[in-house]
Amino acid sequence: MEERDRSYYERGLPGYHDPMAGFGGAPYARSALTLRLVLAAFGFVLSVVLAIVVLRWLPEQAWLGWALLGVAALAAMNFAWVAHRKRRGEPG
């Protein structure tokens, strides 16, 4: 695969993650990366805070606290991936 520079991504990637790209004359979808970044950060912080609350004050519901920490890990991975895409130069 060829190495792509920042200028390739600045134009945007038409049809990227859009199965209906250009169908019936519709414009290509654009990804709202900044919104995804903010929502991933919010989800991470909220999940960690709720997990701490559950594990501290509801020890009989510890499974819920661990599940919330799993959600926090997923939010952190999503945040890292979206930050990578933005740093690469994709618009959004």
C-alpha positions in Angstrom: 0.0 0.0 0.0 1.3 3.4 -0.9 2.2 5.9 1.8 -0.2 8.9 1.9 0.8 12.3 3.0 -1.4 14.9 4.8 -2.5 16.6 1.6 -4.3 13.4 0.5 -6.5 13.5 3.6 -7.1 17.3 3.6 -9.3 16.8 0.5 -11.4 14.4 2.4 -12.2 10.8 1.6 -15.5 10.7 -0.4 -17.6 7.7 0.4 -15.4 6.6 3.4 -17.6 4.5 5.7 -20.7 5.4 3.6 -22.3 2.3 2.0 -24.8 4.6 0.2 -22.2 7.0 -1.1 -23.5 8.8 -4.1 -26.7 6.7 -4.3 -29.5 8.6 -6.1 -27.4 11.7 -6.3 -26.9 12.0 -2.6 -23.8 13.8 -1.4 -21.1 11.8 0.3 -21.3 11.6 4.1 -18.8 13.5 6.2 -17.5 12.2 9.5 -17.9 14.6 12.5 -14.6 13.6 14.1 -14.5 16.5 16.5 -17.9 15.6 17.8 -16.8 11.9 18.1 -13.7 13.0 20.0 -15.8 15.1 22.5 -18.3 12.3 23.0 -15.6 9.7 23.6 -14.0 11.9 26.2 -17.3 12.5 27.9 -18.1 8.8 27.8 -14.8 7.9 29.3 -15.0 10.4 32.2 -18.6 9.5 33.0 -18.0 5.7 32.9 -15.0 6.0 35.2 -16.8 8.3 37.7 -19.8 6.0 37.7 -17.6 2.9 38.1 -15.9 4.4 41.1 -19.3 5.4 42.7 -20.7 1.9 42.1 -17.6 0.1 43.4 -17.3 2.4 46.5 -20.9 2.6 47.6 -22.6 -0.5 46.1 -20.1 -3.4 46.5 -22.9 -6.0 46.0 -23.2 -4.6 42.4 -19.4 -4.9 41.7 -20.2 -6.5 38.3 -21.8 -3.2 37.2 -18.7 -1.3 38.2 -16.4 -3.6 36.2 -18.7 -3.4 33.2 -18.5 0.4 33.4 -14.7 0.2 33.5 -15.0 -2.0 30.3 -17.1 0.7 28.7 -14.4 3.3 29.8 -11.7 1.2 28.1 -13.8 1.1 24.9 -14.3 4.9 25.0 -10.5 5.4 25.5 -9.8 3.2 22.5 -12.3 5.2 20.4 -10.8 8.4 21.6 -7.3 7.3 20.6 -8.4 6.2 17.1 -10.4 9.3 16.4 -7.4 11.5 17.6 -5.2 9.5 15.3 -7.5 10.2 12.3 -7.6 13.9 13.1 -3.8 14.1 13.5 -3.5 12.3 10.2 -5.4 15.2 8.7 -8.8 13.9 7.9 -11.4 16.7 7.9 -14.2 16.8 10.5 
